[in-house]
C-alpha cells in the first residue's frame, strides 16, 4: 500500500514510517519541512495523490486554548483532500481517557479531532495511547526547582513511543476499524512514584513532593487515564526502558 504519514518526521511518525517500510509498504513522511502544511492545506493534494491510507500524527504546537482551532482546521483540510484523492483509510493517534478530563483544553481538543474524523467522509481508525515514557522528563520539569519536584499522585499507565508506533502501524496496515483501539503500558504508577523511579535512575538527588495541585495532571480526577478492559497492553516496562 501507499501510505502518507503526516507528521512523519516526528517522534512517533518517524518510527511508524520505518515499521511500514520494513513491512513492504510505500510509506512516505510528510511535514512542513517537506512542503506539506495541514494548517494551510499546502501540498496536501500532491501528498495524497495515489495514497491508500493517510496517517495523521501532527500535533498542536501548544496545549492551550489555541489547540481546538488547530485540530479543527487541520482535520477539515486533511479529510477534504483525502476524500477528493479517494483515500480509503484515515488513522489518527489520540489519548486514552481524553473525554474524561474536561479541565484540560488540550485533551478536549483531541476529542474534537476524534469527532471530526468520525463524522468525516473517509473510513477511519483511532488509536488511543497512554502517556509516553519519553515525556516523563518534561512532566517533571514543569513543577521542579533545584531541590524538589512536585507531582500529583495521579495514576498513569505510560508506554514506550516504540510501542505506540507499532500499535499505529498495525492499525494502519489493517482494514479501517470504524472505531477505536486503546493501547497502554504494562504497569500503572502514581505519577509521584514514577517521578521517584525516574530521578533515582538518573542519579538525580532532588526530592519528589506529592502535591495534588501541581502541574497539568493535577486536573485529572481518579484513574481516568488508565486503560480499560480490552486495551492492547504493550510489552515494554518502564524500568527496562530506563536501563536502555
N, C-alpha and C positions, 0 to 999 in steps of 0.2 A: 504494500500500500504506500501511497504518497501521503505523508503526514506533515502538516505545517504546525510548528511549535512556536507559538507566540510567547515571548519571554524565554526564548530558548537558549539564551546565553547566561541566565541567572543560576542561582544555587540549585534549584530543582530542575529547571529546564535543561541545563547542560547535561545533567545526568540522565534525564529522560531521553534526550536525543541519542546519547551513546547506547542506551539499552535498546532502543528501537532499531538503530542501525545495526547493532550486533545480531538482532533478531531477523535481519534481512529486509527491513523496510527502508524506504527512501524518506528519512526524517530530516527536515530542513529547519534550522533555528532562525527565528526572526525576532528583531528588536529594533528600537530606534537607531541603534548603531549600524544595522543592516539596511536602513531606509524604510522600515515599516513602523508606523506610529498609529496605534489604535485610537488615540485621542482625536487625531485629525482625520484618520482614515487613509493617510498617505501610504501608498504601497500595498494596501490590502488586496485589491483585485489581482495584482500580479502574484502576490504571495500565495493566494488561494487557488490560482489557476491550475486545474487538474488535481487538486488535493482531494483525497478520500475522507480525511479526518483533519480537524483542526483542534489543537490543544491550547487552551488559554491559561498561561501561568504568569501573566503580567500582574503586577500588584500596585496598589495605590502608593504614591510616594510618601504619604502621610497617614497617620492613624486618626486624624481629627475630623472635623465637620466637612472637610473637602472630599473625604473618601466616598460618600454615596454618589456624588456627581461624577467622580472618576469612573466608578463601576457602571453607572447608568450610561454614560457616553461611550465607553469602550465596548460594552456588550452590545449596545444598539448598532454601533458601527460594524463590529465583528459579525453579528448574526445577519445583518443586512447583506454584507458582502458574501458571507458563506452561503446564504440562500441563493443569491444570484449565480454563484460559482457551482452550485449543485453539490456542495459538500454534504456527505451523508451522516456525519457524526461529529458532534462538538463536545469537548471534555473540559471541565474546569476543576480546579482544586480549591476546596473550601475548608471550614474548620468544624470539628466535632463540637456540638452543643452551641453553635453560634446564635441560634434563635433564643437561647435561654439566658443570654447576657444582655438585657435591654439597656444597661447603663454604659455599655461600650459602643460608641457610634461606629467604630471600625467593624465590629462583629455584625452589627445590623446592616452595614454596607455589604458585607459578604452575603448575608441573607438576601438582600436586594439583588445581588448578582445572580444567586441561585434562582430566584423567582423570575428574573428576566429570561434566563436560559430555559426554564420550564415552560414559559409562555411563548417561547420563540418558535420559528419555523423549521428548526433543524433538530433531528433526533439527537438526544443528549445523554451524557453521563456526568454525574457529580461524584468526585472523590472528596470525602471529608477526612482530614487528618488531625491528629492532636499536635501539640506544640513540638517544635523541632529541638533536638539536642543542641544544634548549632546556635540557637538563640538564647541559651541559658545565660551565657556571659553578659549579653546585652541586658537581660532582665535584671541581673544582679547589679549592673552599673547604674540603673535608673534610681536606685534608692541607697546608694553607698557613699561612704566617705573614707577617710584614711584608716579608720578603726573598726567600723561596723558596716554591715549590710542588713538593711531592714526588709523583711519579707513577710507576707501573709502566709497562713497555713493552708492556703487554697490547694485542694487535691488536683494533681496533674498526672498525665499518663504519657510522657513525652516519647518521641521516637526519632530515629536517625533519618537525616534527609535522604540517605541512600535507600532506605526502606520506603519512604514516601515516594521517591522517584520510581521505584519498582512497582508500587501499587498503581501509580498513574499510568505507567507504561502497560501494565497488564490490562487495565480497563480500556486503554486506547486501542489495543490490539484486538479487542473483542467487539461483539455487537453492542449497540447502544443499550444502556441499562434502562433508559427512561425512568431513572430513579437514582438512588444514592448508595454508594458503598463507603462505609466507615472503616478507617484503619487507625490503629493505635499501637503504642509501645507495649512491651510485655509486663511493665511494672507501674504501679501507682505510688506517687510520693506526695506528701505535703510539700508545698513549694519551699518552705523554710528548711525542711530536711534536705531537699535537693540542693539548696544553696550550701549547706554544710558539707555535703558529699563533694560538691564541686570545688569549694575552697580547699578542702583537705587534699584533694587530688592535685591541685595546682600548687600546693605548698604555700597557700595564702593564709596568713595568720589572723586575718580580720575575724571578728565575731559576728555570727548571724543572730539578729534580734528579731523575735517574732512580733510582727506589727501588722494587725489585720486591716490597717488603713493605708499601708504602704504600697505604692506602685499601681500599675494598671490592673493587676489581677486582684486587687482589693475590691474591685467592682463585681467580682464573680462570687455568686452565692452557692454554697453547698458543693456538690460533686458534679455539676452540670458539664464540666469539661472531660469527664471520664466516659469512655466508650461504653455503650450499652450492649446487651446480648446480640450476637450476630455480627459483631465487628470482626474484621480481619486483624489478627494480632501479629505484629511484626517481630522478627527474630532477635534484633539487636538489643542487648541490655545496656543500660546507661554506664555502669561501671566498666564494662568491657569496652565500650566506645571511648571512654575517658583514657583507658590504658593505651589505646592506639595513638 
